Amino acid sequence: DVKVTQSSRYLVKRTGEKVFLECVQDMDHENMFWYRQDPGLGLRLIYFSYDVKMKEKGDIPEGYSVSREKKERFSLILESASTNQTSMYLCASRGSPTHEQYFGPGTRLTVT
Amino acid sequence: AQTVTQSQPEMSVQEAETVTLSCTYDTSENNYYLFWYKQPPSRQMILVIRQEAYKQQNATENRFSVNFQKAAKSFSLKISDSQLGDTAMYFCAFMKQLLNDMRFGAGTRLTVKP
């Protein structure tokens, strides 16, 4: 079974803090994704990566950056957390032939 | 840009009955993939069913089936013999062929009532 894990289920940070969200997948997938999920808006793509050290902006990259130093790990970074970044963050991975995306359990981030 | 619209924010159905969730999308592409994902309360999102646009036959997975109308750009999900475990958020998603990003609708919260 494919497994996508995220470093925290719940996280509380203060405004201005630097925040790291980690995602690890164990199926050697090339593609990894970060989404945020907000009520009424569905999932919105923040960044994705199709290979090590490669990254592409999604629809809402402002205020975020990412890092992919190893194939299995994709990190989302909030350089200076703000209250409007309070949300559920979902990581996903996908191997190209199947096109099915596998999701992590999500990290509910609260910025106060 | 592709958009995916789910016009039903919430729906409910009695156990053992059938329910249909709607999804429409907008694209100028001819080849693409469509998906329905399920997100149970406090649990991980999982794939329910997938449809390739070049296939005319509607996809089916046990109690789940789709009605894919390519000309109308419609992709509805039918759940037959609804079970309490079907209670979840359901997301419709679109992906262009050969491109990497998947676009999601806003979701439909389905409640199955005993």
Interface residues (C-beta under 8 A of the other chain):
Chain A: N31 F33 Y35 G40 L41 G42 L43 R44 L45 F48 Y50 E56 G58 L90 R94 H99 E100 Q101 F103 G104 P105 G106
Chain B: V4 Q6 P9 Y33 F35 Y37 R43 Q44 M45 I46 L47 R50 F91 M95 N100 D101 M102 R103 F104 G105 A106 G107
